[in-house]
Amino acid sequence: MKDQKETIQDCIQTLKRGGLILYPTDTVWGIGCDATNAEAIDKIYKLKQRSNDKSLICLVSDFKMLNQFVEEIPEVAYDILKYADKPTTIIYQNPIRVATNLIADDDTLAIRVVNDIFAKELVRKYKKPIVSTSANISGQKTPANFFEISEDILKGVDYVVNLHQSNKNKKPSTIIKLDLDGKVEVIRK
């Protein structure tokens, strides 16, 4: 079995080719791709049988990376993330340097600073945000662990991470929407 370093290298090669990966995150198992690659994002929508007007989340490794992909981050975002006791995704206005089909119609993008050791290292080494959407067909139940992921999803991705497969999934992240005035709206607890 490959170790984490080799697995990360395999993921990076797949992402660079525009491929899809299936990987563990700090919430649920995710289907991922390069957040700057519109064709790869289209592949995710097709695999999940999901309307492309439903937004996807992407992961960044830290605040420095977050600042590279959002034009202006409201100060309250740092406080929310600093004190959050579980994974928290924030919907930001005016995302930049990502594929246009990742940006919602209202010019927003959901981004999470990831905490999972594997996912954080993967994003950090890739040096770009990585899409993270639950590993299920749209409308079906989110798998509670790797072994509940459907055959359609497993066959539809280009690389499956062979680490942490026995871990139980945590719940999806909290989602908070911020506007530039700092108004906070909780979308999902």
C-alpha positions as CSV (number, residue, x, y, z in Angstrom):
1,M,0.0,0.0,0.0
2,K,1.2,3.5,-0.8
3,D,2.1,5.9,1.9
4,Q,0.7,9.4,2.2
5,K,3.5,11.1,0.3
6,E,3.2,8.8,-2.7
7,T,-0.6,9.1,-2.6
8,I,-0.4,12.9,-2.7
9,Q,1.9,12.7,-5.7
10,D,-0.5,10.4,-7.5
11,C,-3.4,12.8,-6.7
12,I,-1.4,15.8,-7.9
13,Q,-0.6,14.1,-11.2
14,T,-4.3,13.2,-11.7
15,L,-5.4,16.8,-10.9
16,K,-2.9,18.3,-13.3
17,R,-4.3,16.0,-16.1
18,G,-7.8,17.4,-15.4
19,G,-8.8,14.2,-13.6
20,L,-11.1,13.5,-10.7
21,I,-10.0,12.2,-7.4
22,L,-11.9,10.5,-4.6
23,Y,-10.4,11.5,-1.3
24,P,-10.9,11.9,2.5
25,T,-11.5,15.4,3.9
26,D,-12.2,16.8,7.3
27,T,-15.9,16.2,6.7
28,V,-17.1,13.5,4.2
29,W,-15.3,11.6,1.4
30,G,-15.1,14.1,-1.5
31,I,-14.9,14.0,-5.2
32,G,-12.3,16.6,-6.2
33,C,-10.6,18.3,-9.1
34,D,-8.6,21.4,-9.8
35,A,-10.8,24.4,-9.0
36,T,-9.2,26.3,-11.9
37,N,-10.1,23.7,-14.5
38,A,-13.5,24.3,-16.0
39,E,-13.5,21.0,-17.9
40,A,-12.7,19.0,-14.8
41,I,-15.5,20.8,-12.9
42,D,-17.9,19.9,-15.7
43,K,-16.9,16.2,-15.2
44,I,-17.9,16.4,-11.5
45,Y,-21.3,17.8,-12.4
46,K,-21.8,15.0,-15.0
47,L,-20.6,12.3,-12.6
48,K,-22.9,13.5,-9.8
49,Q,-25.8,14.1,-12.2
50,R,-26.0,17.5,-10.6
51,S,-27.3,20.7,-12.2
52,N,-24.4,23.1,-12.7
53,D,-26.5,25.9,-11.1
54,K,-25.9,24.1,-7.7
55,S,-22.6,25.4,-6.3
56,L,-19.6,23.3,-5.3
57,I,-17.3,23.9,-2.4
58,C,-13.5,24.1,-2.8
59,L,-10.8,23.7,-0.2
60,V,-7.8,25.8,0.5
61,S,-4.9,25.0,2.8
62,D,-4.6,28.2,4.8
63,F,-5.5,31.9,5.1
64,K,-2.7,32.8,2.7
65,M,-4.2,30.7,-0.1
66,L,-7.7,31.9,0.7
67,N,-6.5,35.5,0.1
68,Q,-5.3,34.5,-3.3
69,F,-8.7,33.4,-4.5
70,V,-11.1,35.9,-2.9
71,E,-11.0,39.6,-3.8
72,E,-11.9,40.9,-0.4
73,I,-12.3,38.9,2.8
74,P,-14.5,40.5,5.5
75,E,-12.8,40.7,8.8
76,V,-15.5,38.6,10.5
77,A,-14.5,35.6,8.4
78,Y,-11.2,35.3,10.3
79,D,-13.0,35.4,13.6
80,I,-15.5,32.8,12.5
81,L,-12.8,30.4,11.4
82,K,-10.6,31.1,14.4
83,Y,-13.3,30.1,16.8
84,A,-15.2,27.5,14.9
85,D,-15.2,24.1,16.7
86,K,-16.0,22.1,13.6
87,P,-15.3,22.4,9.8
88,T,-16.8,25.6,8.5
89,T,-17.3,26.6,4.9
90,I,-17.8,30.3,4.2
91,I,-19.5,31.6,1.0
92,Y,-17.5,34.6,-0.1
93,Q,-18.3,37.3,-2.6
94,N,-16.1,38.1,-5.6
95,P,-13.9,35.0,-5.9
96,I,-11.0,35.3,-8.3
97,R,-8.6,33.0,-10.2
98,V,-11.0,30.0,-10.3
99,A,-12.9,28.5,-13.1
100,T,-16.0,30.5,-14.0
101,N,-18.3,27.5,-13.8
102,L,-17.3,27.1,-10.1
103,I,-18.7,30.6,-9.3
104,A,-22.4,30.9,-8.4
105,D,-24.7,33.2,-10.4
106,D,-24.6,35.7,-7.5
107,D,-20.7,35.9,-7.9
108,T,-20.0,33.9,-4.8
109,L,-17.9,30.8,-4.0
110,A,-18.0,28.4,-1.0
111,I,-14.5,27.9,0.4
112,R,-13.3,25.9,3.4
113,V,-9.8,26.1,5.0
114,V,-9.3,22.4,5.4
115,N,-8.1,20.8,8.6
116,D,-7.8,17.2,7.7
117,I,-4.0,16.3,7.7
118,F,-4.1,14.5,4.3
119,A,-6.4,17.0,2.5
120,K,-4.5,20.0,3.9
121,E,-1.2,18.6,2.7
122,L,-2.6,17.7,-0.7
123,V,-4.0,21.2,-1.2
124,R,-0.8,22.8,0.1
125,K,1.4,20.8,-2.3
126,Y,-0.9,21.3,-5.2
127,K,-0.8,25.1,-4.6
128,K,-4.3,25.6,-5.9
129,P,-7.8,25.1,-4.4
130,I,-9.3,21.7,-4.9
131,V,-13.1,21.1,-5.4
132,S,-14.7,19.0,-2.7
133,T,-18.2,17.7,-3.1
134,S,-19.7,14.7,-1.4
135,A,-19.1,11.4,-3.0
136,N,-22.6,10.6,-4.1
137,I,-25.0,11.0,-7.0
138,S,-27.0,14.2,-6.5
139,G,-30.1,13.6,-4.4
140,Q,-28.8,10.4,-2.9
141,K,-27.7,10.0,0.7
142,T,-24.2,11.1,1.5
143,P,-22.1,8.0,2.3
144,A,-21.3,7.6,6.0
145,N,-17.9,6.0,5.1
146,F,-15.8,5.0,2.1
147,F,-17.5,1.6,1.9
148,E,-20.9,3.2,1.2
149,I,-19.7,5.0,-1.9
150,S,-21.6,3.8,-4.9
151,E,-19.9,1.8,-7.7
152,D,-20.9,4.6,-10.2
153,I,-18.8,7.1,-8.2
154,L,-15.9,4.7,-7.7
155,K,-15.8,4.0,-11.5
156,G,-16.4,7.6,-12.4
157,V,-13.2,9.0,-10.8
158,D,-9.7,8.7,-12.1
159,Y,-8.0,8.1,-8.8
160,V,-9.2,6.7,-5.5
161,V,-7.1,7.5,-2.4
162,N,-6.3,4.3,-0.5
163,L,-5.9,5.9,2.9
164,H,-8.3,6.3,5.8
165,Q,-10.9,4.2,4.2
166,S,-12.1,2.6,7.4
167,N,-12.7,6.0,9.1
168,K,-16.3,6.9,9.8
169,N,-17.2,10.2,8.1
170,K,-18.0,13.2,10.1
171,K,-20.9,15.4,9.2
172,P,-20.8,17.9,6.4
173,S,-19.4,21.3,7.3
174,T,-21.3,24.3,8.7
175,I,-21.9,26.7,5.8
176,I,-22.0,30.5,6.5
177,K,-22.6,33.2,3.9
178,L,-20.9,36.6,4.3
179,D,-21.5,39.7,2.4
180,L,-18.9,42.5,2.1
181,D,-20.5,44.4,4.8
182,G,-19.9,41.6,7.2
183,K,-23.5,40.4,7.4
184,V,-23.5,36.7,8.5
185,E,-26.1,34.2,7.4
186,V,-26.0,30.6,8.5
187,I,-27.0,28.3,5.6
188,R,-26.3,24.9,7.2
189,K,-25.4,24.2,10.8
